[in-house]
Amino acid sequence: MRIGQSTDIHAFIGGRPLILGGVTIDHPSGLLGHSDADVLLHAICEAIIGALGLGDIGKHFPDTDPTYKGISSMILLEKTWQLMDGEGYQLVNLDSLILIEKPKIAPFIEDMKKNISSMLRCDVALINVKATRGEKLGFIGRQEGVMAQAVVLLERKS
């Protein structure tokens, strides 16, 4: 069994769609990043990479590589699954948290879970996505950005 955890943070910026968990959410601002800046999927990818002991997301998908400019983080999650599968591991479970003041995330969680389970080729019951607000405190509360955290448990395939 291997455990991995990660945190990712992206700032809000106008003129981009807000994409979380592979779901486009109606909001006046999106997130700043080299890819589509899906902070949730980035945290999940990095948690898996960490559990495998293979560094971090920047090592595998560097923001200096034009290949990843504007790329969907769903593709990054697919590539992360390929890495996990190639190393001989499978997901036992994933627990994740999105920290965002607005918009409310609850209406989108089931679609996020379906997207994630699809890319990780696992039962949706193994995927948990939660959200909480910043209660008007810090950069989250001031609606300057979004943070996501993920913890994964992997096991060697039998």
C-alpha positions as CSV (number, residue, x, y, z in Angstrom):
1,M,0.0,0.0,0.0
2,R,1.2,3.5,-0.8
3,I,-0.2,6.9,0.4
4,G,0.1,10.1,-1.5
5,Q,-1.1,13.6,-0.7
6,S,-1.0,17.0,-2.5
7,T,-2.2,20.6,-2.4
8,D,-2.5,22.8,-5.4
9,I,-3.4,26.5,-5.6
10,H,-4.3,28.7,-8.6
11,A,-5.3,32.4,-8.7
12,F,-8.5,33.6,-10.4
13,I,-8.2,35.5,-13.6
14,G,-10.7,36.9,-16.1
15,G,-11.2,35.6,-19.6
16,R,-10.8,31.9,-18.8
17,P,-13.4,29.2,-18.0
18,L,-13.5,27.8,-14.5
19,I,-12.8,24.1,-14.7
20,L,-12.8,21.9,-11.6
21,G,-12.8,18.1,-11.7
22,G,-13.1,18.3,-15.5
23,V,-16.4,20.2,-15.2
24,T,-16.8,23.7,-16.7
25,I,-18.6,25.9,-14.1
26,D,-20.4,29.1,-14.9
27,H,-18.3,31.8,-13.2
28,P,-17.0,35.2,-14.3
29,S,-13.4,34.1,-13.8
30,G,-11.3,31.0,-14.4
31,L,-8.0,29.9,-13.0
32,L,-4.6,31.1,-14.1
33,G,-2.2,28.3,-15.2
34,H,-0.2,26.8,-18.1
35,S,-2.8,24.1,-18.7
36,D,-6.5,24.6,-18.1
37,A,-5.6,25.1,-14.4
38,D,-7.9,22.5,-13.0
39,V,-6.7,22.8,-9.4
40,L,-8.5,19.7,-8.3
41,L,-7.2,17.4,-11.0
42,H,-3.7,18.8,-10.5
43,A,-3.8,17.9,-6.7
44,I,-5.1,14.4,-7.6
45,C,-2.4,13.8,-10.2
46,E,0.3,14.9,-7.9
47,A,-1.0,12.8,-5.0
48,I,-0.8,9.7,-7.2
49,I,2.6,10.6,-8.5
50,G,3.7,11.1,-4.9
51,A,2.3,7.8,-3.8
52,L,4.4,6.2,-6.5
53,G,7.5,8.0,-5.2
54,L,8.0,9.6,-8.6
55,G,8.4,13.2,-7.8
56,D,5.7,15.8,-8.5
57,I,3.4,17.0,-11.2
58,G,6.0,19.5,-12.5
59,K,8.5,16.7,-13.1
60,H,6.1,14.9,-15.4
61,F,4.1,17.8,-16.9
62,P,6.4,20.8,-16.7
63,D,4.8,24.3,-17.3
64,T,7.9,25.1,-19.4
65,D,6.9,22.5,-22.0
66,P,4.7,23.9,-24.8
67,T,3.1,20.5,-25.1
68,Y,1.1,21.2,-22.0
69,K,0.0,24.8,-22.9
70,G,-3.8,24.9,-22.5
71,I,-4.0,21.1,-22.2
72,S,-7.1,19.6,-20.5
73,S,-6.2,18.3,-17.0
74,M,-8.3,15.3,-17.8
75,I,-5.6,14.3,-20.2
76,L,-3.0,14.8,-17.5
77,L,-5.1,12.6,-15.2
78,E,-5.3,10.0,-18.0
79,K,-1.5,10.1,-18.3
80,T,-1.1,9.8,-14.5
81,W,-3.3,6.7,-14.6
82,Q,-1.1,5.3,-17.3
83,L,2.0,5.9,-15.1
84,M,0.2,4.3,-12.1
85,D,-0.8,1.3,-14.1
86,G,2.6,1.0,-15.6
87,E,4.1,0.9,-12.1
88,G,1.7,-1.9,-11.2
89,Y,-0.6,0.0,-8.9
90,Q,-4.3,0.6,-8.6
91,L,-6.4,3.1,-6.7
92,V,-7.9,1.9,-3.4
93,N,-9.5,5.3,-2.7
94,L,-9.2,9.0,-3.2
95,D,-10.4,11.8,-0.8
96,S,-10.2,15.4,-2.1
97,L,-11.3,18.8,-1.0
98,I,-11.8,22.0,-2.9
99,L,-11.5,25.3,-1.0
100,I,-13.4,28.0,-2.8
101,E,-15.6,30.9,-1.6
102,K,-17.8,31.1,-4.7
103,P,-19.5,29.5,-6.6
104,K,-21.1,26.7,-4.6
105,I,-19.6,23.4,-5.8
106,A,-22.2,20.9,-4.5
107,P,-24.2,20.8,-7.7
108,F,-21.1,19.7,-9.7
109,I,-19.6,17.1,-7.3
110,E,-21.3,14.0,-8.8
111,D,-20.1,15.0,-12.4
112,M,-16.6,15.6,-11.0
113,K,-16.6,12.2,-9.4
114,K,-17.7,10.5,-12.6
115,N,-15.0,12.3,-14.6
116,I,-12.3,11.3,-12.1
117,S,-13.4,7.7,-11.8
118,S,-13.6,7.4,-15.6
119,M,-10.0,8.6,-16.0
120,L,-8.7,6.4,-13.2
121,R,-10.7,3.4,-14.4
122,C,-12.3,2.7,-11.1
123,D,-15.7,2.6,-9.4
124,V,-17.1,6.0,-8.6
125,A,-17.6,4.8,-5.0
126,L,-13.8,5.0,-4.6
127,I,-13.8,8.8,-5.3
128,N,-14.7,11.4,-2.8
129,V,-14.9,15.1,-3.6
130,K,-15.8,17.7,-0.9
131,A,-15.9,21.5,-0.9
132,T,-15.6,24.2,1.7
133,R,-15.6,28.0,1.8
134,G,-13.0,30.3,3.1
135,E,-15.6,32.1,5.4
136,K,-14.2,35.4,3.9
137,L,-10.8,34.7,5.3
138,G,-7.5,34.7,3.4
139,F,-7.0,34.5,-0.3
140,I,-9.9,32.0,-0.6
141,G,-12.3,34.1,1.3
142,R,-11.4,37.2,-0.7
143,Q,-12.1,35.2,-3.9
144,E,-8.5,35.6,-5.2
145,G,-8.0,31.9,-5.9
146,V,-8.8,28.3,-5.3
147,M,-7.0,25.5,-3.4
148,A,-7.5,21.8,-3.7
149,Q,-6.1,18.9,-1.6
150,A,-6.1,15.2,-2.4
151,V,-5.1,12.1,-0.5
152,V,-4.8,8.7,-2.3
153,L,-4.2,5.2,-1.2
154,L,-2.8,2.8,-3.8
155,E,-2.2,-0.9,-3.7
156,R,0.0,-3.1,-5.9
157,K,-2.2,-5.0,-8.4
158,S,-2.5,-8.7,-7.7
